[in-house]
């Protein structure tokens, strides 16, 4: 038993070390949405009407990591790295159960630990890995608990229930499971599985009914699909095989490495072993081969051909991206490892087995480096840019919107950073960013830093988004001085280096400071009724015509009337709704000075705090939120929102374990000085 525990610990350590060494960062197109959802859940709890929140099995581990350790890139990536590293232990346990002995089982676990696609999935954050975890745990439970059918059925029910609340695709495992029960006449296990599934899913459905009024809410919210023209079906059905046998559809890199090639080649050898009776026993098709083939084969066939939608007028599919293959990764990688081990069993020597497996391990490691290569180029440049920006402490930072939000909310020191991070929500392609920069350059202060060449994510084809100078119509103006040029982002269709620029205008060319632009009120000449002005402003405000609303509010603010305070508030709030944080802060401060005892004062302080938070001034925001809680206990709604803001910012400073550690340090220091 001690040997098994030691082997499992070493395998887990190897798996985690490789994944953490090759961690890729936030490189998926889904990461902004997933990360934002996690922050919302951490701060306000889950909103069960949101379909992402309903699929709790896909975010629960990350929630715990954020709660324990605080919000950081490491806490975002660590759960996936840890959980996928357990696949090495499952592989070892299964191989031992199938009679491979400790050495060969250990070698098989190593093959799983460094398999390229496993490393690729484990070194980023994809919720599909949690579905793979459900499949892997289910397969392990099925094999290890065969002699205890009731417990086997219960364990399988729990695993598939967990997978169900990651993705509905977990039902693709049911045909193979049904075949297993029928072929082996395992009626007790089947009954236990059915009853346990009914109980677990029934209890969950009662919860949904109580919360949302429906038993299975997310059946109406499925992945975005599209109808595939008949002429494109052949190419569609080749996408997953190409991802497996060729590699990425975006970059000239592998994803699975040689794992599927080894699987197919050695599987053919196994089929030959059934025909040639003189071949060694280990080269013949056995029960474990059949079990693994049924597990990944049936799942793959349904994943490949079953339509993604509930309409039958045409064939509907989701975009076929590499991470959707995660559920079949563990059984395929394990099967390939088993077949390699079967090849080594033609000789009993453990040294011979190690000699056969070692080159495969080396090949897998090289291919893991290749598969994660584009992300490493991206992350290396990102960390270098981050270091220089933090050291420079610019007044304003410009970067692609998602990247800018990561700088502000994830990477910058929340207590030290005072940079105004501009996040442009309406720009996507490089041409949009070039246009925005041309239109707003005069409003930027000297010392503004601009990040070019580096954008939000690596995968899913966002290669012309952001400040990509290779796609700009014109080069940057002479007022932009190059601070540093970093490595070339070689994976881009038009490779370019990441660069950091500083805005430095000649003294005589500095634009006039724009203090307070006001609206043209000539169209309201003759309209002096405060009630009519308020009604006109609110109608446009609620219709999101904020520039139009401001004309009415601006005229009303200038009047000596009780409604002037309301007008001042909604005038400021209109800028807030446009994400114009600097102007909104200015106007809320103006309201605070003019109406120091007004009814909107708590809300004004809260909005100012939010403006500071959204500009990246976390320390100021924290102090303002605390001021709201302390000064306005009679406004429970605003106090609650301020407390939520403090909770969000507290998570960025560190989770409960970090707070506990700091508290322990303070007690020890107090005891030492006392």
C-alpha positions in Angstrom: 0.0 0.0 0.0 2.8 2.4 0.8 4.4 1.8 -2.6 1.0 2.6 -4.3 0.6 5.8 -2.2 4.1 6.9 -3.1 3.6 6.1 -6.8 0.4 8.1 -6.8 2.0 11.1 -5.1 4.9 11.1 -7.5 2.6 10.9 -10.5 0.4 13.7 -9.2 3.5 15.8 -8.6 4.8 15.2 -12.1 1.4 16.0 -13.6 1.0 19.2 -11.7 4.6 20.3 -12.2 4.3 20.0 -16.0 1.0 21.8 -16.1 2.1 24.6 -13.9 5.4 25.0 -15.7 3.6 25.2 -19.0 0.6 27.2 -17.7 -0.8 29.4 -20.5 -2.7 32.1 -18.7 -6.0 33.6 -19.8 -5.8 32.7 -23.5 -9.2 31.5 -24.4 -12.0 33.6 -25.9 -14.3 32.3 -23.1 -12.0 33.5 -20.3 -13.4 37.1 -20.1 -16.9 35.8 -19.7 -16.0 33.0 -17.3 -13.7 35.3 -15.2 -16.4 38.0 -15.1 -19.0 35.5 -14.0 -16.7 34.2 -11.2 -16.2 37.7 -9.9 -19.9 38.3 -9.8 -20.5 35.1 -8.0 -17.8 35.8 -5.5 -19.1 39.2 -4.7 -22.9 38.8 -4.9 -23.5 35.1 -4.9 -24.9 33.1 -7.9 -27.8 34.5 -9.9 -29.6 31.3 -10.6 -31.5 32.7 -13.6 -28.1 33.0 -15.4 -27.4 29.9 -17.4 -23.6 30.1 -16.6 -24.4 30.2 -12.9 -26.8 27.3 -13.2 -24.0 25.1 -14.5 -22.3 25.2 -11.1 -20.0 22.2 -11.6 -18.1 24.3 -14.1 -17.2 27.2 -11.6 -17.4 25.7 -8.1 -13.7 24.8 -7.9 -12.7 28.3 -9.1 -15.0 29.9 -6.7 -13.4 28.1 -3.8 -9.9 29.0 -5.1 -10.8 32.7 -5.3 -12.5 32.5 -1.8 -9.4 30.9 -0.2 -6.6 32.6 -2.0 -8.0 35.8 -3.5 -8.5 36.8 -7.1 -5.4 36.2 -9.2 -4.3 34.5 -12.4 -2.9 31.6 -10.3 -6.2 31.1 -8.5 -8.0 31.1 -11.8 -5.7 28.4 -13.3 -4.8 26.3 -10.3 -8.1 24.2 -9.9 -7.8 22.9 -13.5 -4.1 22.1 -13.1 -4.8 20.3 -9.8 -7.8 18.3 -10.9 -6.4 17.2 -14.2 -3.3 16.1 -12.4 -5.4 13.5 -10.6 -5.9 11.7 -13.9 -2.4 10.3 -13.5 -3.5 8.6 -10.2 -6.7 7.3 -11.9 -4.6 5.8 -14.7 -2.3 4.2 -12.3 -5.2 2.7 -10.3 -6.9 1.3 -13.4 -3.7 -0.2 -14.8 -2.9 -1.9 -11.5 -6.5 -3.3 -11.4 -5.9 -4.6 -15.0 -2.8 -6.5 -13.9 0.0 -4.4 -15.2 2.1 -4.4 -12.1 3.4 -1.4 -10.2 6.3 -0.4 -12.6 4.2 -0.6 -15.8 1.3 1.1 -14.2 3.6 3.9 -13.0 5.0 4.3 -16.5 1.4 4.4 -17.8 0.6 7.2 -15.3 3.6 9.1 -16.6 2.3 8.8 -20.2 -1.0 10.3 -19.0 0.8 13.0 -17.1 2.7 14.4 -20.1 0.3 13.6 -23.0 0.2 16.8 -25.1 -3.5 17.3 -25.1 -3.8 16.6 -21.4 -1.1 19.1 -20.7 -2.7 21.7 -23.0 -6.1 21.4 -21.2 -4.6 21.3 -17.8 -2.4 24.4 -18.3 -5.3 26.7 -19.1 -8.8 27.2 -17.7 -11.6 25.4 -19.7 -14.8 24.3 -18.1 -14.7 21.2 -20.4 -12.0 19.9 -18.2 -14.6 19.5 -15.4 -16.7 17.4 -17.8 -13.6 15.3 -18.5 -13.2 14.9 -14.7 -16.7 13.5 -14.5 -16.0 11.0 -17.3 -12.6 10.0 -15.8 -14.1 9.5 -12.3 -17.0 7.6 -13.7 -14.7 5.2 -15.7 -12.5 4.7 -12.6 -15.5 4.0 -10.4 -16.9 1.6 -12.9 -13.7 -0.5 -13.0 -12.7 -0.3 -9.3 -16.1 -0.9 -7.9 -17.2 -3.8 -10.2 -17.4 -6.2 -7.3 -19.6 -3.8 -5.4 -22.4 -3.1 -7.8 -24.6 -0.9 -5.6 -21.7 1.4 -4.7 -20.7 1.4 -8.4 -24.1 2.5 -9.5 -24.2 5.3 -6.9 -20.7 6.5 -7.7 -21.5 6.6 -11.5 -24.8 8.5 -10.8 -22.9 11.2 -8.8 -20.2 11.5 -11.5 -22.7 11.9 -14.3 -24.8 14.3 -12.3 -21.8 16.4 -11.8 -21.0 16.3 -15.5 -24.6 17.1 -16.3 -24.1 20.5 -14.6 -21.1 21.2 -16.7 -22.6 20.3 -20.0 -25.5 18.3 -21.3 -23.0 16.3 -23.4 -22.4 14.0 -20.5 -25.4 12.0 -21.7 -23.2 10.8 -24.6 -21.7 8.4 -22.0 -25.0 6.7 -21.5 -25.0 4.4 -24.5 -21.7 2.8 -23.6 -22.9 2.5 -20.0 -26.1 0.8 -21.1 -24.1 -1.6 -23.3 -21.9 -2.4 -20.3 -24.9 -3.3 -18.2 -26.6 -5.4 -20.9 -23.5 -7.3 -22.0 -22.6 -8.2 -18.4 -26.1 -8.6 -17.1 -25.3 -6.3 -14.3 -28.9 -5.6 -13.2 -28.1 -4.6 -9.6 -25.6 -2.0 -10.7 -28.0 -0.7 -13.3 -30.8 -0.5 -10.8 -28.6 1.3 -8.3 -27.5 3.8 -11.0 -31.1 4.5 -12.1 -32.4 5.0 -8.5 -29.5 7.1 -7.4 -29.7 9.2 -10.6 -33.4 9.7 -10.1 -32.9 10.8 -6.4 -30.0 13.2 -7.2 -31.5 14.8 -10.3 -35.0 14.9 -8.6 -33.6 16.8 -5.6 -31.8 19.2 -7.9 -34.9 19.7 -10.0 -36.9 20.5 -6.9 -34.3 23.1 -6.0 -34.6 24.7 -9.5 -38.4 24.6 -9.3 -38.3 26.5 -6.0 -35.8 29.0 -7.3 -36.9 29.5 -10.9 -40.3 27.9 -11.4 -38.9 25.2 -13.8 -37.4 21.8 -13.2 -34.5 21.9 -15.7 -33.9 25.5 -16.5 -30.8 25.4 -18.7 -32.3 23.0 -21.3 -33.5 26.2 -23.0 -30.0 27.7 -22.9 -27.6 25.6 -25.0 -24.4 26.4 -26.8 -24.6 28.8 -29.8 -25.4 26.7 -32.8 -25.9 27.3 -36.5 -27.4 25.4 -39.5 -24.8 23.7 -41.6 -25.3 23.7 -45.4 -25.4 20.2 -46.8 -22.3 21.0 -49.0 -20.3 21.9 -45.9 -21.1 18.7 -43.9 -18.1 16.8 -45.1 -15.7 19.5 -44.0 -17.5 19.9 -40.7 -17.2 16.2 -39.9 -13.4 16.4 -40.6 -12.8 19.2 -38.1 -12.5 17.1 -35.0 -10.3 14.4 -36.7 -8.0 17.2 -38.0 -7.7 18.7 -34.6 -6.7 15.3 -33.3 -4.4 14.0 -36.0 -3.1 17.2 -37.5 -3.3 19.9 -34.9 -4.6 23.4 -34.4 -6.8 25.0 -37.0 -5.2 28.4 -36.2 -1.5 27.7 -35.8 0.9 25.2 -37.3 1.2 23.4 -34.0 0.0 20.0 -32.7 -2.6 19.6 -30.0 -2.8 15.8 -29.4 0.7 15.0 -30.5 1.3 11.4 -31.5 -1.3 10.1 -29.0 -4.0 9.3 -31.6 -1.5 8.0 -34.1 -0.1 5.6 -31.5 -3.6 4.6 -30.5 -4.6 3.7 -34.1 -1.3 2.0 -35.0 -1.2 -0.2 -31.9 -5.0 -0.9 -32.1 -4.4 -2.3 -35.6 -1.7 -4.5 -34.1 -4.2 -5.7 -31.5 -6.8 -6.5 -34.2 -4.1 -8.5 -36.0 -3.4 -10.3 -32.7 -7.0 -11.6 -32.8 -6.4 -13.2 -36.2 -2.8 -14.5 -35.6 -3.0 -16.9 -32.8 0.8 -17.2 -32.5 1.2 -13.6 -31.4 1.9 -12.9 -27.7 -1.1 -12.7 -25.4 -0.4 -9.1 -24.6 -0.9 -8.1 -28.3 -4.4 -9.5 -28.4 -7.6 -7.5 -27.9 -8.7 -7.8 -24.3 -11.6 -6.8 -22.1 -10.0 -3.5 -21.0 -9.5 -2.6 -24.6 -13.2 -3.1 -25.3 -14.2 -1.1 -22.2 -12.0 1.9 -23.2 -13.0 1.7 -26.9 -16.7 1.7 -25.9 -16.1 4.7 -23.5 -14.3 7.0 -25.9 -15.6 5.6 -29.2 -19.3 6.0 -28.5 -18.8 9.4 -26.9 -16.8 10.5 -30.0 -19.4 9.3 -32.5 -22.2 11.2 -30.7 -20.0 14.3 -30.3 -19.1 14.1 -34.0 -22.5 13.3 -35.6 -25.3 14.1 -33.1 -26.9 17.5 -34.0 -26.5 20.3 -31.5 -30.0 21.6 -31.2 -33.6 20.5 -30.8 -34.7 21.5 -34.3 -34.7 18.8 -37.1 -35.3 21.0 -40.2 -31.5 21.1 -40.8 -28.3 19.8 -39.3 -27.2 22.2 -36.5 -23.7 22.3 -35.0 -21.8 24.3 -32.5 -18.4 25.9 -33.6 -16.0 22.9 -33.4 -13.1 24.1 -31.2 -10.4 22.0 -29.6 -11.5 22.1 -26.0 -14.8 20.4 -26.9 -12.7 17.2 -27.3 -11.8 17.2 -23.6 -14.3 14.6 -22.4 -12.7 11.9 -24.6 -9.1 12.9 -23.8 -8.6 10.8 -20.7 -10.0 7.5 -22.1 -8.0 8.0 -25.3 -4.8 8.9 -23.6 -5.2 6.0 -21.2 -6.0 3.6 -24.0 -2.9 4.7 -25.9 -0.8 4.3 -22.8 -2.2 0.8 -22.2 -1.4 -0.2 -25.8 2.2 1.0 -25.4 2.4 -1.0 -22.2 1.0 -4.1 -23.9 3.8 -3.8 -26.4 6.3 -3.9 -23.6 4.8 -7.0 -22.1 6.2 -9.2 -24.9 9.2 -9.3 -22.5 8.9 -9.4 -18.8 11.8 -7.1 -18.2 11.0 -3.9 -16.4 14.1 -2.3 -18.0 12.7 -3.2 -21.4 9.4 -1.5 -20.5 11.2 1.6 -19.4 13.3 1.6 -22.5 10.2 1.5 -24.7 8.2 4.1 -22.7 11.0 6.7 -22.2 11.2 7.8 -25.9 7.5 8.2 -25.9 7.6 10.4 -22.8 10.3 12.5 -24.3 8.3 12.9 -27.5 5.2 13.8 -25.5 7.1 16.5 -23.6 8.4 18.1 -26.8 5.0 18.0 -28.3 3.5 19.5 -25.1 5.9 22.4 -25.5 4.8 22.8 -29.1 1.1 22.6 -28.4 1.3 25.4 -25.7 3.9 27.4 -27.6 1.7 30.3 -28.9 0.3 30.9 -25.4 3.9 30.9 -24.0 4.9 33.6 -26.5 1.8 35.6 -25.5 2.2 35.2 -21.8 6.0 36.0 -21.8 5.3 39.3 -23.6 2.4 40.0 -21.3 4.4 39.6 -18.1 7.2 41.8 -19.5 4.8 44.6 -20.5 3.1 44.3 -17.1 6.4 44.7 -15.3 7.3 47.9 -17.3 3.8 49.4 -16.9 3.8 48.9 -13.1 7.3 50.5 -12.9 6.3 53.5 -15.0 3.0 54.2 -13.2 1.6 56.2 -16.2 -1.4 58.5 -15.7 -3.4 56.6 -18.4 -2.9 53.1 -20.0 -4.4 52.2 -23.4 -4.6 48.5 -24.4 -7.1 46.2 -26.1 -10.3 46.1 -24.0 -10.0 42.6 -22.6 -6.3 42.9 -22.0 -6.9 46.3 -20.3 -9.5 44.8 -18.0 -7.1 42.0 -17.0 -4.4 44.6 -16.2 -6.9 46.6 -14.1 -8.7 43.8 -12.3 -6.3 40.9 -12.2 -2.7 41.9 -12.5 -2.1 45.4 -11.0 -1.5 45.7 -7.3 -4.9 46.8 -6.0 -3.4 49.0 -3.3 -0.6 50.7 -5.2 -2.0 51.2 -8.7 -3.3 54.7 -9.6 -3.2 54.4 -13.4 -6.4 55.3 -15.2 -7.0 52.2 -17.3 -9.1 52.9 -20.4 -11.4 50.1 -21.4 -13.0 50.6 -24.8 -16.1 48.4 -25.0 -17.4 49.3 -28.5 -14.1 48.6 -30.4 -13.1 45.2 -31.7 -11.0 45.2 -34.8 -7.7 47.1 -35.3 -9.4 49.6 -37.5 -11.9 50.5 -34.7 -9.0 51.1 -32.3 -7.1 53.1 -34.8 -10.2 55.3 -35.3 -10.7 55.7 -31.6 -7.1 56.7 -31.0 -7.3 59.3 -33.8 -10.5 60.8 -32.3 -9.4 60.8 -28.7 -5.7 61.4 -28.8 -6.0 65.1 -28.0 -7.8 64.2 -24.7 -5.0 62.0 -23.4 -2.4 63.5 -21.0 1.3 63.4 -21.7 2.9 60.2 -20.3 0.0 58.0 -21.5 1.3 54.5 -22.2 0.0 52.5 -25.2 0.4 48.7 -25.6 0.4 47.5 -29.2 0.7 44.1 -30.8 -0.7 42.4 -27.7 -4.4 41.7 -27.4 -6.8 39.7 -25.4 -6.6 36.0 -26.2 -4.7 33.6 -28.3 -7.3 31.1 -29.4 -10.5 31.4 -31.4 -9.1 33.7 -34.1 -9.1 37.2 -32.5 -5.9 38.0 -34.4 -6.9 41.4 -35.9 -8.4 42.8 -32.7 -7.0 45.6 -30.6 -4.0 47.8 -31.2 -2.4 45.7 -33.9 -0.2 48.0 -35.9 0.2 45.5 -38.6 -3.5 46.1 -39.4 -3.5 49.9 -39.0 -3.9 52.0 -42.1 -1.2 54.5 -40.9 1.7 54.3 -38.4 1.5 56.0 -35.1 2.2 59.7 -35.0 5.6 61.1 -34.0 4.2 62.1 -30.6 4.2 58.4 -29.7 7.7 57.5 -28.5 8.8 53.8 -28.4 9.6 52.8 -24.8 10.4 49.2 -25.4 10.0 46.5 -28.1 9.4 42.9 -26.8 9.3 39.6 -28.5 7.5 38.9 -31.8 4.1 37.4 -31.5 5.0 34.7 -34.1 1.7 33.0 -34.0 -0.2 35.9 -35.6 -1.2 35.9 -39.3 0.8 39.1 -39.5 3.5 38.6 -36.9 4.5 41.8 -35.0 6.3 42.4 -31.8 4.6 43.6 -28.6 5.5 47.3 -28.1 5.1 49.9 -25.4 4.7 53.5 -26.4 4.6 56.8 -24.4 2.8 59.9 -25.5 5.3 62.8 -25.5 4.1 66.0 -27.2 6.4 69.0 -27.8 5.7 71.8 -25.4 4.1 74.0 -28.0 1.9 71.2 -29.4 0.1 70.4 -26.2 -3.7 70.7 -26.7 -5.8 73.0 -24.4 -7.2 71.3 -21.4 -10.9 70.6 -21.7 -12.4 71.3 -18.4 -16.2 71.3 -18.8 -17.9 70.8 -22.1 -21.6 71.8 -21.9 -24.7 71.1 -24.0 -26.3 73.4 -26.5 -29.6 74.4 -24.9 -30.9 76.5 -27.8 -33.4 73.8 -28.8 -35.1 74.2 -25.4 -35.6 77.9 -25.6 -39.0 78.8 -24.2 -39.3 75.5 -22.2 -39.1 76.7 -18.6 -41.5 74.4 -16.8 -39.4 72.3 -14.3 -41.9 69.3 -14.5 -41.8 69.3 -18.3 -38.0 69.5 -18.2 -37.7 66.6 -15.8 -40.2 64.5 -17.7 -38.4 65.1 -21.0 -35.1 64.3 -19.5 -36.2 61.1 -17.8 -38.0 59.9 -21.0 -34.8 60.2 -22.9 -32.7 58.8 -20.1 -34.8 55.7 -19.9 -34.6 55.3 -23.7 -30.8 55.5 -23.3 -30.6 58.7 -25.3 -28.2 60.1 -22.8 -26.9 63.2 -24.8 -30.5 64.2 -25.4 -31.4 63.7 -21.7 -28.5 65.8 -20.6 -29.9 68.9 -22.4 -33.1 68.8 -20.3 -31.3 68.0 -17.0 -28.7 70.7 -17.7 -31.3 73.4 -18.0 -33.2 72.1 -14.9 -30.0 72.1 -12.8 -29.5 75.8 -13.4 -33.0 76.6 -11.9 -33.7 77.3 -8.2 -36.1 74.4 -7.9 -36.3 71.2 -5.7 -36.1 69.1 -8.9 -32.6 70.6 -9.6 -31.0 68.0 -7.3 -32.7 65.1 -9.2 -31.5 66.7 -12.5 -28.0 67.0 -11.2 -27.9 63.3 -10.2 -29.3 62.0 -13.5 -27.1 64.3 -15.4 -24.0 62.7 -13.7 -25.5 59.2 -14.0 -25.9 59.6 -17.7 -22.1 59.8 -18.0 -21.8 56.8 -15.7 -24.0 54.8 -17.9 -21.8 55.7 -20.9 -18.8 54.4 -19.0 -17.3 57.9 -19.1 -15.8 57.4 -15.6 -13.8 60.6 -15.5 -16.7 62.9 -16.4 -19.2 61.0 -14.2 -16.8 61.4 -11.3 -16.5 65.1 -12.0 -20.3 65.6 -12.1 -21.0 63.6 -9.0 -18.4 65.6 -7.1 -20.1 68.7 -8.3 -23.5 67.4 -7.0 -21.8 66.6 -3.7 -20.5 70.2 -3.4 -23.8 71.9 -4.4 -26.1 69.6 -2.3 -24.0 68.6 0.7 -27.2 67.6 2.6 -29.1 66.3 -0.3 -30.9 63.0 -0.6 -28.7 61.8 -3.4 -25.5 62.3 -1.4 -25.0 58.6 -0.4 -25.6 57.5 -4.0 -23.1 60.2 -5.3 -20.4 58.8 -3.0 -21.1 55.3 -4.2 -20.9 56.3 -7.8 -17.7 58.2 -7.3 -16.3 55.0 -5.7 -17.4 53.0 -8.6 -15.8 55.5 -11.0 -12.5 55.1 -9.1 -12.8 51.3 -9.1 -13.5 51.3 -12.9 -10.6 53.5 -13.6 -8.3 51.2 -11.7 -7.9 53.4 -8.6 -8.6 50.5 -6.2 -7.2 52.2 -3.1 -9.4 55.3 -3.5 -12.4 53.1 -4.3 -11.9 51.1 -1.1 -11.7 54.2 1.0 -14.9 55.7 -0.6 -16.9 52.5 -0.1 -15.9 52.3 3.5 -16.9 56.0 3.9 -20.4 55.2 2.5 -20.8 52.3 5.0 -19.6 54.5 7.9 -21.4 57.8 7.1 -24.8 56.7 5.7 -26.3 53.9 7.9 -29.7 55.3 7.2 -29.5 54.3 3.5 -29.4 50.5 3.7 -29.6 50.0 -0.1 -26.5 52.1 -0.8 -24.7 50.7 2.2 -25.3 47.2 0.9 -23.9 48.0 -2.5 -20.9 49.6 -0.9 -20.3 46.5 1.2 -20.5 44.4 -2.0 -17.9 46.7 -3.5 -15.7 46.3 -0.5 -16.1 42.5 -0.7 -15.1 42.4 -4.3 -12.0 44.5 -3.6 -11.2 42.4 -0.5 -11.0 39.4 -2.7 -8.4 41.0 -4.8 -6.2 41.6 -1.8 -6.3 37.9 -0.8 -8.8 35.2 0.2 -9.7 33.9 3.7 -6.4 32.0 4.0 -4.4 35.0 3.2 -6.4 37.1 5.7 -5.9 34.4 8.3 -2.2 34.3 7.7 -1.9 38.1 8.0 -4.0 38.0 11.2 -1.7 35.3 12.6 1.3 37.4 11.8 -0.1 40.4 13.5 -0.9 38.4 16.6 2.6 37.0 16.7 4.2 40.4 16.3 1.9 41.8 19.1 2.9 38.9 21.4 6.6 39.4 20.6 6.5 43.2 21.3 4.2 42.8 24.3 
